[in-house]
Amino acid sequence: MTCQNLFTKKRCRVRKILVAISACLSLSAFSSAQTIPENELPCDEVEAKALESQDTFSNKERSNAEIAKRITAFTPAKPVKRIHPNYPPAAARKGAEGWVLLSFVTDEKGRVSEIEVEDSSGHRGFKKEAIKAMKKWQYSPAMKDGKPTQQCHQQIRLEFAIGGAQGASKKFVSAYQEFEKALGEKDIETARERLEALHNRDNLNRYENAFLWSADARFAQQIADEERELVSISRAIHSSGDLSGNVEYLSTEYVDYLYQRQFELQVKTLELANALATYDKIAERNNADALLAPLETYKEKVEAVIASEESIVIPGELDEDGRKYHTLARNRFGFTDIRGELDVVEVRCDTRYEVYTVAEDTVWTIPESWGQCRLLMKGSELTAFSIVELPKQV
């Protein structure tokens, strides 16, 4: 079977299934204002080469491996030295606070490399200082089958906080109330202007950041921009409290809603692995049983789609920095319908990091022993494409 046939087979059916799931899963809006060498060979050769990179099994052993994954002895890397980032003087003078979400790789010597800023909130100087500090971190290397190995560390959050009294300034409250009034009256253009004015402020503390992103999520929901809403919900959740868990800026009930809405949007946008991860996070919350009750059926349907023999096609677009992340729900994938310049894809897995050039309609197969994998696509800004997650080979 050619790659093109492989990618297009039954894609519409899968989309209809998932659309049906997301159409039924609709949570009522919360009323409060809280919220890896190159691969350019023909498809079959590339796929065969990828398969050869996996552990070698006899035919009998290989069939058994389809039933049970090989258990690999893996010991995660442990931090030996962590350097706190310097507080940018300009941000400190303004009382600005925030956070930076990073991912990085530790090599066989425990050194940190391939640092990526995945997201951030607050003063622009935070990102620079977070990267500078991260470069100085040192780990004892991860061990796999008794040998040092790479490890990808996903979503490490560094906080920038001055401390002291928490709350919103009078100016923030006033501007926020103006936004609230316009949004309540469905005056979208005025609400957009008021929200942009809040975004342009460079002196927001953690409390104000939390309310800003919850407001942005509600605005995005009002204009039916689900991708923007999903980003804003993620930022609101990260801003909703400190890492210690002792301080909360948004109410528990509202954060509960944000997690539920995040699950719903991740299903709608085909971020299926992320949806299951969100489900697991909800299961850790105090009111887990009640929160999971309306989601259980849809979680089972998502798992059924992932385990099916259908190809899952996920539309994507690089952001203004020419990047996009995607967490894989399966271990076979490719790209198709590329419109623009999609240069490389980084495969960041639990126990392996690789970078590939992108060849359209090429199949990559990731060994199960690499663990959970995330893709980082890089190229020209706003390049559009589709990621195709292929079913497991029989």
C-alpha positions in Angstrom: 0.0 0.0 0.0 1.4 3.4 -0.9 1.8 6.1 1.7 -0.9 8.3 0.1 -3.4 5.5 0.4 -2.2 4.7 3.9 -2.8 8.3 5.0 -6.1 8.9 3.4 -7.8 5.5 4.2 -10.9 6.1 6.2 -9.7 9.4 7.6 -13.2 10.9 7.1 -14.8 8.2 9.2 -12.4 8.9 12.1 -13.2 12.6 12.0 -16.9 11.9 12.0 -16.5 9.7 15.0 -14.6 12.3 17.0 -16.8 15.1 15.9 -19.8 13.1 17.2 -18.0 12.6 20.5 -17.2 16.3 20.9 -20.7 17.3 19.8 -22.2 15.3 22.7 -19.6 16.5 25.2 -20.6 20.1 25.9 -20.0 21.6 29.3 -22.1 24.6 30.3 -20.0 27.8 30.5 -19.0 28.8 34.0 -20.7 32.0 34.9 -17.8 33.5 37.0 -14.9 35.4 35.5 -12.3 33.0 36.8 -10.8 30.4 33.9 15.2 13.5 15.7 19.1 11.5 10.7 17.3 12.6 7.5 14.5 10.5 6.0 14.0 11.1 2.3 13.7 7.5 1.1 10.6 5.9 -0.4 8.0 5.1 2.2 8.4 1.4 2.3 12.2 1.6 2.7 11.9 4.2 5.5 9.3 2.2 7.3 11.4 -1.0 7.1 14.5 0.9 8.3 12.5 2.3 11.2 11.3 -1.2 12.1 14.9 -2.5 12.0 15.8 0.1 14.7 13.5 -1.7 17.1 14.5 -4.6 19.3 15.0 -7.7 17.2 12.5 -10.5 17.8 11.9 -13.8 16.0 8.5 -14.0 14.3 7.1 -15.8 17.3 8.6 -13.3 19.7 7.4 -10.4 17.6 3.8 -11.6 17.6 4.0 -11.9 21.4 5.4 -8.4 21.5 2.1 -7.2 19.9 0.3 -8.5 23.0 2.6 -7.2 25.7 5.2 -4.4 25.5 8.8 -5.2 26.3 9.6 -4.1 29.8 12.7 -2.0 29.8 14.6 -1.1 33.0 14.7 2.7 33.0 15.8 5.0 35.8 15.0 8.7 35.3 17.6 11.3 35.5 17.9 13.0 38.9 18.7 16.7 39.5 22.2 17.3 41.0 22.3 21.1 40.6 19.6 23.5 39.9 20.2 27.2 39.4 17.4 29.7 40.2 16.9 32.2 37.4 17.8 35.9 38.0 14.8 38.2 38.3 14.9 40.7 35.4 15.5 44.2 37.0 12.9 45.8 34.7 10.2 43.3 35.8 11.1 43.6 39.4 10.8 47.4 39.3 7.3 47.1 37.9 6.3 44.3 40.3 5.7 42.0 37.4 5.3 38.3 38.1 4.8 35.2 35.9 6.1 31.8 34.8 7.9 30.1 32.0 7.1 26.5 30.8 10.2 24.8 29.3 11.1 21.3 27.9 14.7 20.1 27.7 16.9 17.0 27.1 19.5 15.5 29.4 22.3 13.7 27.6 24.3 10.6 28.7 26.4 12.8 31.0 23.4 14.5 32.6 24.0 17.8 30.8 21.0 19.9 29.7 20.5 20.7 26.1 17.7 21.4 23.5 15.9 23.8 25.7 12.6 25.0 24.3 10.2 27.6 25.7 6.8 26.0 25.3 4.8 28.8 26.8 5.0 31.7 29.3 3.0 34.4 31.0 4.2 37.7 32.2 7.2 40.0 31.4 9.1 39.1 28.3 12.4 39.1 30.2 11.4 36.0 32.1 12.0 33.7 29.1 15.6 34.8 28.6 16.5 34.4 32.3 14.7 31.0 32.5 16.8 29.6 29.6 20.1 31.1 31.1 19.4 29.3 34.4 18.3 26.0 32.8 21.6 25.8 30.8 23.5 25.6 34.1 21.4 22.7 35.5 23.1 19.3 36.0 21.6 15.9 36.3 22.8 12.4 37.1 22.1 10.7 33.8 19.0 8.5 33.2 19.9 4.8 33.0 18.3 2.3 30.5 19.3 -1.4 30.7 22.2 -0.4 32.9 23.6 2.2 30.5 23.4 6.0 30.6 20.8 7.4 28.1 19.0 10.5 27.1 15.8 11.7 28.7 13.4 14.3 27.6 11.9 16.4 30.3 8.5 17.8 29.4 7.0 20.9 30.7 9.1 22.2 33.6 7.6 25.4 35.0 9.8 28.1 36.5 8.1 30.8 38.5 9.0 34.4 38.9 7.4 35.8 42.0 8.2 38.7 44.2 5.9 37.7 47.0 4.1 39.9 49.4 0.4 40.9 49.3 -1.7 39.4 46.5 -4.6 40.9 44.7 -5.3 43.1 41.8 -4.6 46.8 41.5 -7.4 49.3 41.2 -6.4 50.1 37.6 -6.5 46.4 36.7 -9.9 45.9 38.4 -11.3 48.9 36.6 -10.1 47.7 33.2 -11.2 44.2 33.9 -14.7 45.4 34.8 -14.9 47.3 31.6 -14.1 44.1 29.7 -16.6 42.2 31.7 -19.4 44.7 30.9 -18.7 44.7 27.2 -18.5 40.9 27.0 -21.8 40.6 29.0 -23.4 43.0 26.5 -22.0 41.0 23.6 -20.2 44.1 22.4 -17.3 42.0 20.9 -15.2 44.8 19.5 -15.2 46.8 22.7 -14.5 43.6 24.7 -11.6 42.9 22.3 -10.2 46.4 22.8 -10.4 46.2 26.6 -8.8 42.7 26.6 -5.9 43.9 24.4 -5.4 46.8 26.8 -5.0 44.3 29.6 -2.6 42.2 27.6 -0.5 45.3 26.9 0.2 45.8 30.6 3.7 44.6 31.5 3.3 44.9 35.3 0.8 42.2 36.1 1.3 40.0 39.2 0.4 36.3 39.4 -3.1 37.0 40.6 -3.8 39.4 37.7 -2.3 37.0 35.2 -4.7 34.3 36.3 -7.7 36.5 35.8 -6.3 37.8 32.5 -6.1 34.3 31.0 -9.4 33.3 32.3 -10.9 36.4 30.7 -9.1 35.6 27.4 -10.5 32.0 27.5 -14.1 33.3 27.9 -13.6 35.8 25.1 -12.3 33.1 22.8 -15.3 30.9 23.7 -17.6 33.8 22.8 -16.0 34.2 19.3 -15.9 30.4 18.9 -12.0 30.4 18.6 -11.4 27.0 20.1 -7.6 26.9 19.6 -7.2 30.3 21.3 -9.5 29.2 24.1 -7.5 26.0 24.6 -4.2 28.0 24.9 -5.8 30.5 27.3 -7.2 27.7 29.4 -3.8 26.1 29.7 -2.3 29.5 30.7 -5.1 30.1 33.2 -4.5 26.7 34.8 -0.7 27.3 35.1 -1.4 30.7 36.5 -4.1 29.5 39.0 -1.7 28.9 41.9 1.9 28.5 42.9 4.0 25.3 42.6 3.7 24.7 46.3 0.0 24.3 46.0 -0.5 26.5 49.1 -1.6 29.6 47.1 -4.6 29.7 44.8 -5.6 32.7 42.7 -8.7 31.2 41.1 -11.5 29.4 42.9 -11.3 25.6 43.1 -14.6 25.3 41.4 -13.5 27.4 38.5 -10.3 25.5 38.0 -12.3 22.3 38.1 -14.4 23.7 35.2 -11.2 24.7 33.3 -9.9 21.1 33.4 -13.2 19.8 32.1 -13.4 22.3 29.4 -9.8 21.6 28.5 -10.6 17.9 28.1 -13.5 18.8 25.8 -11.5 21.1 23.6 -8.6 18.6 23.4 -11.0 16.0 22.1 -12.5 18.5 19.5 -9.0 19.5 18.3 -7.8 15.8 18.1 -5.2 16.2 20.9 -6.2 12.8 22.1 -3.1 12.0 24.1 -3.4 15.3 25.9 -7.1 14.7 26.5 -6.3 11.5 28.3 -3.5 13.2 30.3 -6.0 15.9 31.3 -8.4 13.2 32.4 -5.7 11.8 34.7 -5.1 15.2 36.2 -8.8 15.6 36.9 -8.7 12.2 38.6 -6.3 13.7 41.1 -8.6 16.5 42.1 -10.6 16.5 45.4 -14.0 16.3 43.6 -12.7 13.8 41.1 -15.8 11.4 41.0 -18.2 14.2 40.2 -15.9 15.8 37.7 -15.2 12.6 35.8 -18.7 11.3 35.7 -19.7 13.3 32.5 -16.4 12.6 30.9 -16.1 8.8 31.4 -18.0 7.7 28.3 -16.1 10.1 26.0 -12.7 9.0 27.5 -13.6 5.4 26.6 -14.6 6.4 23.0 -11.3 8.3 22.6 -9.4 5.2 23.8 -11.4 3.1 21.3 -10.4 5.5 18.4 -6.7 5.4 19.4 -6.8 1.5 19.4 -8.8 1.3 16.2 -7.4 0.4 12.7 -8.3 3.9 11.4 -5.8 6.6 10.6 -6.2 9.8 12.7 -5.5 13.0 10.7 -4.8 16.1 12.8 -4.7 19.5 11.0 -1.9 21.7 12.2 -0.3 25.1 11.7 3.0 26.6 12.9 2.7 29.6 15.1 4.2 33.0 14.5 7.6 31.7 15.7 7.3 28.8 13.3 6.7 26.1 15.8 4.0 23.6 17.0 3.9 20.8 19.5 1.9 17.6 19.3 1.8 14.7 21.7 1.5 11.4 19.9 -1.2 8.9 20.9 0.3 6.2 18.7 3.9 5.2 17.7 3.5 5.5 13.8 3.1 8.9 12.1 3.7 11.0 9.0 2.9 14.3 7.4 0.7 15.2 4.4 -0.9 18.2 2.9 2.0 20.5 3.7 1.4 24.1 2.6 4.5 26.2 3.3 7.9 25.2 4.6 8.0 22.5 7.2 11.7 21.9 7.8 12.3 19.6 10.7 10.5 17.5 13.3 12.0 16.9 16.7 10.8 13.7 18.4 11.1 14.2 22.1 10.4 10.9 23.9 10.8 9.7 27.5 14.1 7.9 26.7 15.2 9.3 23.3 15.6 12.5 21.4 15.9 12.6 17.6 15.7 15.3 14.8 14.4 14.5 11.3 14.0 16.5 8.1 10.4 16.4 7.0 9.5 14.4 3.9 5.8 14.4 3.0 4.0 11.1 3.1 7.0 9.4 4.9 6.2 7.0 7.7 8.1 7.1 11.0 7.8 4.2 13.4 8.9 4.8 17.0 10.0 1.8 19.1 7.7 1.2 22.1 10.7 1.3 24.4 11.1 5.1 23.7 8.0 5.8 25.8 5.7 8.7 25.5 6.7 11.0 22.6 6.0 14.6 21.7 6.7 16.2 18.3 8.0 19.7 17.8 7.6 20.8 14.2 9.7 23.8 13.0 9.5 25.8 9.8 8.1 29.0 8.3 5.4 30.8 10.3 1.8 29.8 9.6 2.9 26.7 7.5 -0.2 24.4 7.4 0.0 20.6 7.4 -1.6 17.5 8.7 -0.1 15.0 11.1 -1.3 11.4 10.4 -1.2 9.0 13.3 -1.2 5.5 11.8 -2.6 2.3 13.4 -0.3 -0.3 14.8 1.0 -2.7 12.2 -0.4 -6.2 12.3 
